[in-house]
Amino acid sequence: MTKEELERKVEVFVNASPMNYVSEEEALAPDCIGLKMYEPPIWGYGTADDKMFAEFQKKEAVGPQFLLPGQWLGEAKSVISFFLPFTEQVKKSNGILKEEPSKEWLHARIEGQKFVMAVCRYIKELLEADGMQCVIPAEDSRFHSVTKSGHGQEDLWQGSSYTSNWSERHVAYLCGLGTFGLSKGLITEKGMAGRLGSLIVSGSFEPRKREYTGIYDYCTRCGACVRRCPAKAISLEAGKDHEKCEAFLGKTKETYKTHMGCGKCQTRVPCESKIPLLKTE
């Protein structure tokens, strides 16, 4: 299966799948019924033997717990990463309110993440039907993530916090999708407001060229996300304070019970839906 065939089939799936639309049973409010959460994805590709994967095992990157593609799948040849941009309705709704996340955004965060995994499974189904082996790290029994330190795996994780053994953002960076922003999200050609997914496969796909060299090349440090953050968890001097962010998310869970989220740093900012500035030599 070629890239073009894969991407075309997935675009049809994203637009047609009922899981990409909020059902009456799920809706937090009547005006959320039928909400489309995502536009079709943009794509990144990398080779499983890219030396940058080993760089992610450094403590200052992801950490020593990061598993290489070959550790997830012995026959790994390529890594596929994709970014699903939120629809304009989702983004606009969250840009209006200053403190509280919009109900549309909460759906895109919770039901939307379920759909990201459905897209991963659909890609896996297509590629396996074409004779490839595939692993979805985020759905694999070996996948682990932690928030605060003190999680019982200090020998391997070296006290790391707010990390995992497969970082979707770092993988997307390697696969050519974009660079990090001050708020620690990934800025892509479709902006930051959306969700990432990835698979490791035994088939060979030509890698996407990285149009950048630095991890923050697409971030202008304009400070818009600093001003937008209701938790005061982002600063130009220190970047993102994960504990403050987590505490605020916990408050939204207390309010909405079944849902939590914020996303203010991703909406009404220059990098919401595009790369705000391409740095040139």
Kinemage of the C-alpha trace (Angstrom):
@kinemage 1
@onewidth
@group {chain A} dominant
@subgroup {mainchain}
@vectorlist {calphas} color= white
{ca met a 1} P 0.000 0.000 0.000
{ca thr a 2} L 1.339 3.415 -0.938
{ca lys a 3} L 1.237 6.511 1.248
{ca glu a 4} L -1.291 8.057 -1.093
{ca glu a 5} L -3.635 5.068 -0.869
{ca leu a 6} L -3.357 4.936 2.901
{ca glu a 7} L -3.945 8.647 3.381
{ca arg a 8} L -6.910 8.670 0.995
{ca lys a 9} L -8.630 5.783 2.794
{ca val a 10} L -8.058 7.358 6.209
{ca glu a 11} L -9.445 10.701 5.034
{ca val a 12} L -12.665 8.970 3.993
{ca phe a 13} L -12.803 7.148 7.334
{ca val a 14} L -12.321 10.338 9.376
{ca asn a 15} L -15.047 12.203 7.515
{ca ala a 16} L -17.527 9.317 7.577
{ca ser a 17} L -17.008 7.592 10.923
{ca pro a 18} L -19.822 8.130 13.465
{ca met a 19} L -17.137 8.155 16.171
{ca asn a 20} L -15.959 11.542 14.860
{ca tyr a 21} L -19.341 13.045 15.696
{ca val a 22} L -20.788 13.563 19.181
{ca ser a 23} L -23.822 11.377 19.715
{ca glu a 24} L -26.979 12.359 21.555
{ca glu a 25} L -26.058 9.966 24.364
{ca glu a 26} L -22.588 11.510 24.791
{ca ala a 27} L -23.537 15.171 24.427
{ca leu a 28} L -22.893 17.450 27.394
{ca ala a 29} L -25.424 19.889 25.957
{ca pro a 30} L -28.043 19.741 23.174
{ca asp a 31} L -26.018 22.017 20.892
{ca cys a 32} L -23.126 19.517 21.000
{ca ile a 33} L -25.173 16.764 19.333
{ca gly a 34} L -23.674 15.993 15.930
{ca leu a 35} L -20.498 18.009 16.576
{ca lys a 36} L -17.704 16.989 14.203
{ca met a 37} L -14.480 16.907 16.222
{ca tyr a 38} L -11.681 16.423 13.688
{ca glu a 39} L -10.668 17.310 10.171
{ca pro a 40} L -8.664 14.716 8.176
{ca pro a 41} L -5.080 14.224 9.374
{ca ile a 42} L -1.751 15.436 8.150
{ca trp a 43} L 1.017 12.864 8.021
{ca gly a 44} L 4.598 12.304 9.073
{ca tyr a 45} L 6.865 9.327 8.405
{ca gly a 46} L 10.192 8.222 9.823
{ca thr a 47} L 12.546 5.264 9.551
{ca ala a 48} L 12.680 2.931 12.539
{ca asp a 49} L 16.476 3.124 12.614
{ca asp a 50} L 16.625 6.937 12.719
{ca lys a 51} L 19.369 7.754 15.235
{ca met a 52} L 17.220 10.481 16.763
{ca phe a 53} L 15.123 7.814 18.501
{ca ala a 54} L 18.136 6.974 20.671
{ca glu a 55} L 18.481 10.672 21.517
{ca phe a 56} L 14.994 10.535 23.022
{ca gln a 57} L 16.353 8.157 25.680
{ca lys a 58} L 18.366 10.965 27.231
{ca lys a 59} L 16.916 12.340 30.461
{ca glu a 60} L 16.699 15.853 29.003
{ca ala a 61} L 14.538 14.537 26.136
{ca val a 62} L 11.944 11.852 26.984
{ca gly a 63} L 14.098 9.693 29.267
{ca pro a 64} L 15.764 6.263 29.499
{ca gln a 65} L 12.365 4.580 29.677
{ca phe a 66} L 11.647 5.529 26.044
{ca leu a 67} L 11.428 2.356 23.970
{ca leu a 68} L 12.933 2.292 20.495
{ca pro a 69} L 10.761 1.218 17.530
{ca gly a 70} L 12.612 -2.108 17.322
{ca gln a 71} L 11.788 -2.813 20.956
{ca trp a 72} L 8.082 -2.497 20.211
{ca leu a 73} L 8.273 -4.449 16.951
{ca gly a 74} L 11.314 -6.531 16.058
{ca glu a 75} L 10.632 -6.183 12.332
{ca ala a 76} L 10.103 -2.404 12.517
{ca lys a 77} L 11.103 -0.469 9.416
{ca ser a 78} L 8.946 2.674 9.539
{ca val a 79} L 7.074 4.852 12.000
{ca ile a 80} L 3.873 6.595 10.944
{ca ser a 81} L 2.734 9.674 12.847
{ca phe a 82} L -0.392 11.714 12.183
{ca phe a 83} L -1.987 14.896 13.498
{ca leu a 84} L -5.762 15.259 13.568
{ca pro a 85} L -6.673 18.982 13.632
{ca phe a 86} L -9.753 19.993 15.591
{ca thr a 87} L -12.578 21.504 13.534
{ca glu a 88} L -13.118 25.249 13.469
{ca gln a 89} L -16.239 24.819 15.597
{ca val a 90} L -14.242 23.138 18.351
{ca lys a 91} L -11.444 25.708 18.245
{ca lys a 92} L -13.697 28.750 18.065
{ca ser a 93} L -15.842 27.565 20.967
{ca asn a 94} L -12.815 27.242 23.251
{ca gly a 95} L -11.472 30.615 22.219
{ca ile a 96} L -14.551 32.463 23.445
{ca leu a 97} L -14.456 31.474 27.117
{ca lys a 98} L -11.567 32.795 29.208
{ca glu a 99} L -11.449 30.392 32.147
{ca glu a 100} L -13.669 27.384 31.532
{ca pro a 101} L -13.125 24.919 28.679
{ca ser a 102} L -15.969 24.815 26.188
{ca lys a 103} L -18.132 21.706 26.116
{ca glu a 104} L -17.143 21.223 22.486
{ca trp a 105} L -13.474 21.176 23.498
{ca leu a 106} L -14.156 18.669 26.290
{ca his a 107} L -15.800 16.345 23.787
{ca ala a 108} L -12.874 16.700 21.397
{ca arg a 109} L -10.491 15.907 24.239
{ca ile a 110} L -12.294 12.852 25.675
{ca glu a 111} L -14.441 11.325 22.938
{ca gly a 112} L -11.905 12.728 20.496
{ca gln a 113} L -9.051 10.724 22.016
{ca lys a 114} L -11.121 7.575 21.665
{ca phe a 115} L -11.478 8.421 18.001
{ca val a 116} L -7.707 8.924 17.632
{ca met a 117} L -7.263 5.340 18.769
{ca ala a 118} L -9.992 4.214 16.367
{ca val a 119} L -8.017 5.849 13.540
{ca cys a 120} L -4.886 4.023 14.700
{ca arg a 121} L -6.752 0.712 14.668
{ca tyr a 122} L -8.158 1.440 11.210
{ca ile a 123} L -4.650 2.151 9.867
{ca lys a 124} L -3.414 -1.066 11.501
{ca glu a 125} L -6.258 -3.020 9.873
{ca leu a 126} L -5.442 -1.600 6.435
{ca leu a 127} L -1.723 -2.295 6.681
{ca glu a 128} L -2.117 -5.771 8.139
{ca ala a 129} L -4.465 -6.626 5.274
{ca asp a 130} L -1.576 -5.570 3.027
{ca gly a 131} L 0.769 -8.019 4.766
{ca met a 132} L 2.506 -5.701 7.212
{ca gln a 133} L 3.024 -6.118 10.936
{ca cys a 134} L 1.957 -3.157 13.076
{ca val a 135} L 2.092 -2.016 16.688
{ca ile a 136} L 0.171 0.878 18.207
{ca pro a 137} L 2.388 1.798 21.187
{ca ala a 138} L -0.310 3.815 22.981
{ca glu a 139} L -2.582 0.759 22.979
{ca asp a 140} L 0.103 -1.835 23.703
{ca ser a 141} L 0.266 -3.577 27.101
{ca arg a 142} L 3.872 -2.385 27.446
{ca phe a 143} L 2.894 1.271 27.245
{ca his a 144} L 3.267 3.253 30.469
{ca ser a 145} L 2.905 6.921 31.316
{ca val a 146} L 3.353 8.796 34.568
{ca thr a 147} L 2.495 12.193 35.929
{ca lys a 148} L 4.298 12.998 39.174
{ca ser a 149} L 7.464 11.208 40.292
{ca gly a 150} L 7.234 8.526 42.963
{ca his a 151} L 5.507 6.016 40.718
{ca gly a 152} L 7.529 2.980 41.743
{ca gln a 153} L 9.760 2.762 38.663
{ca glu a 154} L 12.531 5.126 39.717
{ca asp a 155} L 15.371 2.812 38.629
{ca leu a 156} L 14.326 3.002 34.999
{ca trp a 157} L 12.564 6.361 34.929
{ca gln a 158} L 15.197 8.166 37.051
{ca gly a 159} L 12.613 10.270 38.838
{ca ser a 160} L 11.092 11.519 35.585
{ca ser a 161} L 7.588 12.941 35.724
{ca tyr a 162} L 4.905 13.800 33.171
{ca thr a 163} L 6.334 11.455 30.576
{ca ser a 164} L 5.912 8.018 29.014
{ca asn a 165} L 7.863 5.304 27.239
{ca trp a 166} L 6.528 6.459 23.839
{ca ser a 167} L 6.052 10.214 23.359
{ca glu a 168} L 3.636 11.073 20.556
{ca arg a 169} L 4.989 14.623 20.361
{ca his a 170} L 8.639 13.619 20.079
{ca val a 171} L 7.802 10.938 17.528
{ca ala a 172} L 5.832 13.483 15.485
{ca tyr a 173} L 8.814 15.847 15.632
{ca leu a 174} L 11.099 13.113 14.291
{ca cys a 175} L 8.592 12.227 11.568
{ca gly a 176} L 8.605 15.782 10.203
{ca leu a 177} L 5.248 17.019 11.484
{ca gly a 178} L 6.438 20.043 13.431
{ca thr a 179} L 8.284 21.490 16.403
{ca phe a 180} L 7.482 22.215 20.017
{ca gly a 181} L 5.919 25.389 21.352
{ca leu a 182} L 6.349 27.150 24.675
{ca ser a 183} L 3.285 25.308 26.015
{ca lys a 184} L 4.959 21.983 25.071
{ca gly a 185} L 2.434 21.159 22.368
{ca leu a 186} L 3.536 20.490 18.794
{ca ile a 187} L 3.159 23.223 16.168
{ca thr a 188} L 2.326 21.688 12.777
{ca glu a 189} L 1.370 23.155 9.410
{ca lys a 190} L -2.216 22.885 10.717
{ca gly a 191} L -1.286 24.461 14.023
{ca met a 192} L -1.329 23.035 17.519
{ca ala a 193} L -5.031 22.491 18.224
{ca gly a 194} L -5.545 18.772 17.679
{ca arg a 195} L -4.324 15.333 18.718
{ca leu a 196} L -1.510 13.002 17.651
{ca gly a 197} L -1.342 9.277 16.985
{ca ser a 198} L 1.314 6.872 15.717
{ca leu a 199} L 2.106 3.315 14.653
{ca ile a 200} L 5.271 1.275 14.164
{ca val a 201} L 5.157 -0.897 11.039
{ca ser a 202} L 7.210 -3.524 9.241
{ca gly a 203} L 6.652 -1.896 5.852
{ca ser a 204} L 8.905 0.740 4.342
{ca phe a 205} L 7.586 4.256 3.796
{ca glu a 206} L 9.737 7.118 2.594
{ca pro a 207} L 10.428 9.422 5.567
{ca arg a 208} L 9.100 12.960 5.548
{ca lys a 209} L 11.861 15.545 5.442
{ca arg a 210} L 12.179 17.610 8.609
{ca glu a 211} L 11.956 21.246 7.538
{ca tyr a 212} L 13.586 22.371 10.781
{ca thr a 213} L 16.667 21.726 12.901
{ca gly a 214} L 15.691 23.009 16.349
{ca ile a 215} L 12.982 21.686 18.637
{ca tyr a 216} L 11.380 25.148 19.000
{ca asp a 217} L 11.903 26.461 15.452
{ca tyr a 218} L 8.188 27.119 14.837
{ca cys a 219} L 7.611 28.901 18.170
{ca thr a 220} L 7.960 32.700 18.107
{ca arg a 221} L 7.837 33.010 21.911
{ca cys a 222} L 5.143 35.634 21.456
{ca gly a 223} L 3.699 34.914 24.899
{ca ala a 224} L 0.096 34.465 23.724
{ca cys a 225} L -0.174 31.060 25.412
{ca val a 226} L 1.200 32.595 28.627
{ca arg a 227} L -1.600 35.140 28.659
{ca arg a 228} L -4.243 32.572 27.713
{ca cys a 229} L -3.411 30.021 30.422
{ca pro a 230} L -5.987 30.236 33.260
{ca ala a 231} L -3.733 28.173 35.546
{ca lys a 232} L -0.770 30.549 35.152
{ca ala a 233} L 1.210 27.429 34.288
{ca ile a 234} L 3.253 28.860 31.384
{ca ser a 235} L 5.969 31.500 31.442
{ca leu a 236} L 8.521 32.795 28.981
{ca glu a 237} L 11.249 32.157 31.537
{ca ala a 238} L 10.410 28.609 32.639
{ca gly a 239} L 8.089 27.212 29.980
{ca lys a 240} L 5.285 24.973 31.246
{ca asp a 241} L 4.688 23.984 34.854
{ca his a 242} L 3.028 20.573 34.531
{ca glu a 243} L 1.877 20.419 38.144
{ca lys a 244} L -0.050 23.690 37.895
{ca cys a 245} L -1.587 22.497 34.632
{ca glu a 246} L -2.573 19.149 36.140
{ca ala a 247} L -4.147 20.855 39.174
{ca phe a 248} L -6.317 23.012 36.911
{ca leu a 249} L -7.364 19.992 34.852
{ca gly a 250} L -8.382 18.301 38.084
{ca lys a 251} L -10.730 21.178 38.824
{ca thr a 252} L -12.425 20.760 35.448
{ca lys a 253} L -12.908 17.058 36.244
{ca glu a 254} L -14.615 18.045 39.512
{ca thr a 255} L -16.979 20.266 37.532
{ca tyr a 256} L -17.764 18.005 34.596
{ca lys a 257} L -17.268 14.575 36.252
{ca thr a 258} L -16.938 12.536 33.054
{ca his a 259} L -14.788 15.057 31.196
{ca met a 260} L -11.682 17.121 31.780
{ca gly a 261} L -9.611 19.468 29.670
{ca cys a 262} L -8.570 23.056 29.034
{ca gly a 263} L -6.733 23.799 25.763
{ca lys a 264} L -6.691 27.567 26.252
{ca cys a 265} L -3.006 27.632 25.279
{ca gln a 266} L -3.960 26.112 21.914
{ca thr a 267} L -6.780 28.487 20.973
{ca arg a 268} L -6.801 32.212 20.140
{ca val a 269} L -3.030 32.020 19.741
{ca pro a 270} L -1.002 32.538 16.527
{ca cys a 271} L -0.132 28.829 16.343
{ca glu a 272} L -3.718 27.596 16.743
{ca ser a 273} L -4.140 26.586 13.089
{ca lys a 274} L -0.825 27.281 11.357
{ca ile a 275} L 2.894 27.831 11.757
{ca pro a 276} L 3.086 31.464 12.894
{ca leu a 277} L 6.551 32.101 11.536
{ca leu a 278} L 9.006 30.053 9.563
{ca lys a 279} L 12.510 30.929 10.685
{ca thr a 280} L 14.982 31.265 7.850
{ca glu a 281} L 18.723 31.650 7.717
